[in-house]
Amino acid sequence: MTVKISNKIVGYRVKKADPEATEHQAPVHAETKPVQMNEYIERPDFLLGTTYKIKPPVAEHAMYITINDILLNEGTDHESRQPYEVFINSKSMEHFQWVIALTRVISAVFRKGGDVTFLVEELRSVYDPNGGYFKKGGVFMPSLVAEIGAVIEKHLKAIGLLESEEMSETTKRILAEKRAEFEASHSTATNDEKADDYPPNATMCGKCSTKAVIVMDGCATCLSCGDSKCG
């Protein structure tokens, strides 16, 4: 509001703020933005780590894949666990050079931040010119690199960066009933058959790459992921 001064100014003084009003005034805090993963974040002394063991038939010894995560914005509503680095160890020296190169590149991508889930698709799309192999349980892996990608996918799902497509209990029960019925009608079940094995004459599933597709009543159904041609 503008005030017009009609009289002559003969003096002035500076009015000080009321100390009582200042004490009761609420402090103003600048809103702090949550820290996002970026390459300038220094490695802390402590990281959360998970180690996965794989034993591909194309390698003489087992491989141990360790993925370390960093905890950002700890103790706040924006707390998140992000992958920071990956290591792969094995007694076998056959794949040493490219494994070291691969882990350094993946770790660099992790530290860059942003959406790192694209790594899963890129790694799982690598095919071995000599052909792939089947893991335990009938899951097909097109290459050793693809299996490393599958491990990273499993880890990203575990820390919440990828959504896990879990089947409902009803779907699991229906698949178990279908499997039992199929094995009974074809007499393929044996006492020493392992729980994660599928019928020997099962075919490859185009969705989950598992040799678990059976045909019952003219309907092809995957006993692993539930994918069905009949809906």
ZIPEHU-V848002 format. One record per backbone hydrogen bond with DSSP energy under -1.0 kcal/mol. NH is the residue of the N-H (numbers start at 0). CO is the residue of the C=O. E is the energy in kcal/mol with one decimal. If there is no record, write none. Layout:
nh->NH co->CO e->E
nh->NH co->CO e->E
This chain:
nh->21 co->17 e->-1.8
nh->22 co->18 e->-1.9
nh->23 co->19 e->-1.7
nh->40 co->37 e->-1.5
nh->47 co->68 e->-1.9
nh->49 co->66 e->-1.8
nh->51 co->64 e->-3.0
nh->53 co->62 e->-2.6
nh->58 co->55 e->-1.7
nh->62 co->53 e->-3.0
nh->63 co->88 e->-2.9
nh->64 co->51 e->-3.2
nh->65 co->86 e->-3.0
nh->66 co->49 e->-2.6
nh->67 co->84 e->-2.4
nh->68 co->47 e->-4.1
nh->69 co->81 e->-3.1
nh->71 co->79 e->-2.8
nh->75 co->72 e->-1.7
nh->78 co->75 e->-1.3
nh->79 co->71 e->-2.0
nh->81 co->69 e->-2.6
nh->83 co->67 e->-3.3
nh->84 co->67 e->-1.6
nh->86 co->65 e->-2.7
nh->88 co->63 e->-2.4
nh->95 co->92 e->-1.1
nh->98 co->94 e->-2.0
nh->99 co->95 e->-2.3
nh->100 co->96 e->-2.1
nh->101 co->97 e->-2.4
nh->102 co->98 e->-2.5
nh->103 co->99 e->-1.9
nh->104 co->100 e->-2.0
nh->105 co->101 e->-2.6
nh->106 co->102 e->-2.5
nh->107 co->103 e->-2.0
nh->108 co->104 e->-2.0
nh->109 co->105 e->-2.4
nh->110 co->106 e->-2.2
nh->111 co->107 e->-1.3
nh->118 co->115 e->-1.6
nh->119 co->116 e->-1.2
nh->121 co->117 e->-2.0
nh->122 co->118 e->-2.7
nh->123 co->119 e->-2.5
nh->125 co->122 e->-1.6
nh->127 co->141 e->-2.4
nh->130 co->127 e->-2.2
nh->132 co->140 e->-2.6
nh->134 co->138 e->-3.8
nh->137 co->134 e->-1.9
nh->139 co->208 e->-4.2
nh->140 co->132 e->-3.4
nh->146 co->142 e->-1.4
nh->147 co->143 e->-1.8
nh->148 co->144 e->-2.1
nh->149 co->145 e->-1.9
nh->150 co->146 e->-1.9
nh->151 co->147 e->-2.1
nh->152 co->148 e->-2.3
nh->153 co->149 e->-2.2
nh->154 co->150 e->-2.2
nh->155 co->151 e->-2.6
nh->156 co->152 e->-1.9
nh->157 co->153 e->-1.7
nh->158 co->154 e->-1.8
nh->160 co->155 e->-2.2
nh->161 co->155 e->-1.4
nh->165 co->163 e->-1.5
nh->171 co->167 e->-2.3
nh->172 co->168 e->-2.2
nh->173 co->169 e->-2.3
nh->174 co->170 e->-2.4
nh->175 co->171 e->-2.2
nh->176 co->172 e->-2.1
nh->177 co->173 e->-2.5
nh->178 co->174 e->-2.5
nh->179 co->175 e->-2.3
nh->180 co->176 e->-2.4
nh->181 co->177 e->-2.5
nh->182 co->178 e->-2.7
nh->183 co->179 e->-2.0
nh->184 co->180 e->-2.0
nh->185 co->181 e->-1.7
nh->186 co->182 e->-1.1
nh->187 co->182 e->-1.3
nh->192 co->189 e->-1.3
nh->196 co->193 e->-1.3
nh->201 co->198 e->-2.1
nh->202 co->212 e->-2.4
nh->204 co->209 e->-1.8
nh->208 co->204 e->-1.4
nh->210 co->137 e->-3.1
nh->211 co->209 e->-2.2
nh->212 co->202 e->-2.7
nh->213 co->220 e->-2.5
nh->215 co->218 e->-2.3
nh->218 co->215 e->-1.6
nh->220 co->213 e->-2.8
nh->221 co->226 e->-2.7
nh->222 co->211 e->-2.7
nh->225 co->221 e->-1.2
nh->228 co->219 e->-2.0
nh->230 co->227 e->-1.1
